[in-house]
Each structure stands twice: as structure tokens, then as C-alpha cells.
């Protein structure tokens, strides 16, 4: 599920840590800087009373990561990666208090869509045949 106050970017059929690593590498190859600012699994290690029934086991794959993407002198783009059950949803923080740069959002959308489709095995999606990424519509696209 993608947080309703954010703009959906894409869905990758990979566990969160793999998907975040892949997106980060693609962004860096395109000349963007990426900083990982929050990692739910690391933050949860200090909370021994976590309500997750699988907490601390290999069965717990819930994850949330916040990335800041930088390009030149633009305001950084805040991206949220939310993963569970082997899939990761990426969204962009775009609120009245924190507007996302539309050009940087479009660049990231193109980057993850184009790179995933041209990278064999990047994130194979059994739900979509050989389409490794599910590009979610841009606002106003439907």
C-alpha cells in the first residue's frame, strides 16, 4: 500500500533492500546522489516490544526506507520505499509543505522504468510476464 499523501512512483517485484539498492545504483549511474536517511529494520531493533508477530525472525520482511535524491542545485527529492511480501512500492513525498520537483520526479520515474526494462533479471515480475517493473501512473495520467 502506498501512503495516500504521497505520489506513487513505481512498484518493483523485489524485496525492499534489494529494490532500494537497485534504484540507488541506477540513480547514481545517472549522476544523481542518493542518501538513505531512515531504515525501519534498524530503527525497530531498539524496540523489543514490536507488535509484528514475526519480529526478529526471517519471516519478517516488512521494511520502510526513506531516500533523499539530489540533483545539481535542486531541492532534494524525498522517496519512500515500502516493502513487504517480496514487493516494494516507491512513492515521492509531495505535500504542500514539501513540494517535489516535477522534473526530478519525472527523471526518477523514467530512470526506474527504462533501466528495469533494459536490465535482464533486475526485478522479474511473475505478475506481468517479463515486465520487471510496474510503472504507476503519474498524477493526472489516470
C-alpha positions in Angstrom: 0.0 0.0 0.0 1.3 3.5 -0.8 0.8 6.3 1.6 -2.1 8.4 0.4 -0.3 11.8 0.9 2.5 10.8 -1.5 2.8 10.4 -5.2 3.1 6.9 -6.4 6.3 6.3 -8.5 6.7 2.6 -9.2 6.3 -1.0 -7.9 9.2 -3.4 -8.1 8.8 -7.1 -7.6 11.8 -7.4 -5.3 12.3 -7.3 -1.5 12.8 -3.8 -0.2 16.5 -3.9 0.5 17.2 -5.3 -3.0 14.9 -2.8 -4.7 16.4 0.1 -2.8 19.9 -1.0 -3.7 18.9 -1.3 -7.3 17.2 2.1 -7.5 20.1 3.7 -5.7 22.6 2.2 -8.1 20.5 3.3 -11.1 20.3 6.8 -9.8 24.0 7.0 -9.1 24.8 5.8 -12.6 22.6 8.6 -13.9 24.7 11.2 -12.0 22.3 11.6 -9.0 23.3 11.5 -5.4 21.2 9.3 -3.0 21.3 9.3 0.8 19.5 6.7 2.8 18.1 8.6 5.8 15.8 6.1 7.5 15.6 2.3 7.8 12.7 0.7 9.6 14.5 -2.5 10.4 17.4 -0.7 12.0 15.0 1.6 14.0 13.0 -1.4 15.1 16.0 -3.2 16.6 15.7 -0.9 19.6 12.0 -1.7 20.1 11.8 -5.1 21.7 8.1 -4.8 22.2 7.4 -4.5 18.4 3.8 -5.8 17.6 5.0 -7.7 14.4 4.3 -11.4 15.1 7.4 -12.3 13.1 9.7 -9.6 14.6 13.3 -10.7 14.8 12.7 -13.7 12.6 13.5 -14.4 8.9 9.7 -14.3 8.3 9.5 -10.6 9.0 10.2 -8.8 5.7 8.3 -5.5 6.4 10.6 -2.6 5.6 10.4 1.1 5.0 13.3 3.2 3.8 13.5 6.9 3.2 15.8 8.1 0.4 16.8 11.7 -0.4 17.7 12.1 -4.1 19.9 15.0 -5.1 20.5 16.6 -8.5 22.6 19.6 -9.0 21.2 22.6 -7.1 17.6 21.3 -6.9 15.8 20.7 -3.7 16.3 17.0 -2.7 13.5 14.6 -3.6 12.3 12.5 -0.7 11.3 9.0 -1.8 9.7 6.3 0.4 10.3 2.6 -0.3 7.7 0.5 1.5 8.2 -3.3 1.1 6.7 -6.5 2.3 6.0 -9.9 0.9 8.7 -9.6 -1.8 7.4 -6.4 -3.4 8.5 -2.8 -2.9 6.4 0.3 -3.6 8.2 3.6 -4.2 6.5 6.9 -3.7 7.5 10.5 -3.6 6.8 12.9 -0.8 4.8 15.8 -2.4 2.8 17.8 0.1 2.0 21.5 0.3 4.7 21.7 3.0 7.3 19.8 0.9 6.8 20.1 -2.9 8.6 17.6 -5.0 10.5 19.0 -8.0 8.4 17.7 -11.0 11.5 17.4 -13.2 13.3 15.3 -10.7 10.2 13.1 -10.2 9.9 12.6 -13.9 13.6 11.8 -14.2 13.3 9.2 -11.4 10.2 7.7 -13.0 11.9 7.4 -16.4 15.1 6.0 -14.8 13.5 3.2 -12.9 11.1 2.3 -15.7 13.7 2.4 -18.5 16.5 0.8 -16.6 14.3 -2.0 -15.2 13.1 -2.9 -18.7 16.6 -2.9 -20.1 18.3 -4.8 -17.3 17.9 -8.6 -17.5 16.8 -10.0 -14.2 16.7 -6.6 -12.5 13.4 -7.3 -10.9 11.4 -10.0 -12.6 7.7 -9.8 -12.1 5.7 -13.0 -12.4 2.5 -11.0 -12.4 3.5 -9.1 -15.5 5.3 -11.7 -17.6 8.7 -10.3 -18.5 7.9 -6.8 -17.4 10.2 -6.2 -14.4 8.6 -3.1 -13.1 5.1 -1.8 -12.8 5.1 1.9 -13.6 2.4 3.6 -11.7 0.6 6.5 -13.5 1.8 10.0 -13.0 -0.7 12.4 -11.3 -3.3 13.3 -13.9 -2.5 10.2 -16.1 -5.4 8.3 -15.0 
